[in-house]
Structures are given as C-alpha cells and as structure tokens.
C-alpha cells in the first residue's frame, strides 16, 4: 500500500505550515470532502486534549481509507499533548505516525516522512 495523500485540518495555521513543508499531495478538510483512496490524516488537538469537531465530522464519513494519523499540539498540556492522535488512533485502529509541537521542526518532517515510508511497506 502506498499512501501519498495527506488530508489535514488546521485552525491556527500550524498544521497547514507543517503540511506545506512536506511537499506532498494534500487536501484541507472541508464539509463536502470525500476520500476514496488511502490517506494519512494530520490534525490538531483542541481544548485540553480533544479532537476538533471538523475532524470528527470528516472521519465519520471518511474513515475507511484512513491509514495513519499525526497531530500537532503544545507540550504545555503535558499528557494531553497532541492527544487527538491518541483518540483517533484508538477509535479507528490506525497507527500514530507523529506528534509534533506547533508547526513542527525539520526533524519532525524527516521523522514523519520516514514513518510514512515504513507504513507503506506494510
């Protein structure tokens, strides 16, 4: 399985900046978006460790092709850092590819790409 599509949700722009630096095919979540091919979701954690309503609504209709998840967050939230990835991973039985702070670092980008390649092998 080769996952080349990144689907993302961004509220403050951090996730969008991370996705743009990946230089991969990507689509931003919107109400009418329907996905019929393998994809990885990159989202953010809202409130104190929750999945955004927009991401939840998207997954309700688009979970069958979800192959992995990554989430941004802020380390100030301790155990709730990037908690959206934990919640989605558990609910949809997909691996967490990465948790990153704010818009990520160069190392985060490299780690994400490496883990995406590992996902493609399986």
N, C-alpha and C positions, 0 to 999 in steps of 0.2 A: 504494500500500500504506500503510495506516495502522497503526502499532504503538502500541497503547495499554496493552498488558500488560507489566509488569515482573516478571520472575522473579528471585529473589535467594537468595544463600547468605550467611550471616553467622555468624561464630564468636564474636567478641568483642562484637558489637553495633554496630560502626562502620558496616557496610553497612546494617544494619537502620535505624539512625538516619538515614542518608542517604536511604534509600528512603521512610521516613515523611515526611521534609521535602519530597519530590517531590509528595505528594498525588495520586498516580496509582494506578490499579488495580494491585495487586501480589500475588504469591504467593510464599511462602517454600518453598524446595526441601525436599521430604521424599521418602522412599523410594517411595511409591506415586504420586507426582505425574506425570501425563502431560499434555502440552500439544499441542493440535491447532489452534493459531492463531498468527499472528506474535507474537513476543515479543522483548524485549531482556533479556539476562542481566546482572545486576550481582553480582559475586562478590568474593572477597578473594584475596590472594596469601599462601600459607603457606610455611613453612620459608624457604629462601633462593631464592625465585623459582619456586614451584611452584603448580599448580592443586590445590585440595583434592580428596580422594577423593570426597566427596559431590557436588561439582560435576561431576567426571569421570563418575561413575556416572549422574547425571542427564542429562548430554549424550549419553551412549551411547544412551539411549532417546528423547531429545527434540530432537536436533539439527536435524531437517528444517525446523522453523519458526523457528529462531534467525536473527535479523536483524541483531544487533549485540551488542557486549559492552563492559562497563565493569568496572574493578576498582579496589578500594582497595589501599593499600599504605603503606609507610613510606619516606620519602626517604632514611633512613639506609642503606638497602640499595643505594643507587647505581643501577647499571644493572639491578638486579633489582627496582627499584621497580615495583609493580603488574604484574609480569611475567606473571601469569595472563592478563591481557588479550592480551598478545602471543601467548602459546601458543595460546589459544582462537581468536584471530583467524586465525592461520596455519593451524591444524588444520581449522577449519570455513569458512574463506574468507569471514569476515564483518568489517565494519569495527569498529575500536575507537572507541567513542563518547567515552570519557573514562577517564583515570587520575586518581585523586584520593587525597589523603593522609587516612588515618584515616576520619573521618565526613564529610569534605568541608567546603567553605566555601560561603557564599552565591553567590560567583562560580562555583564548581563546579556548583552546582544550576542556575544560569542557563545555563552552557555545555552541560550535559547536555541540558536541555530544548531549546535551540537546535539542537543536533546531532541530536536526535531528530526535530525538525521537518524538518531537511534530509534525513534518512533517509526520511521519509515522502513526500517529493517524488519520490524516485527509484523 
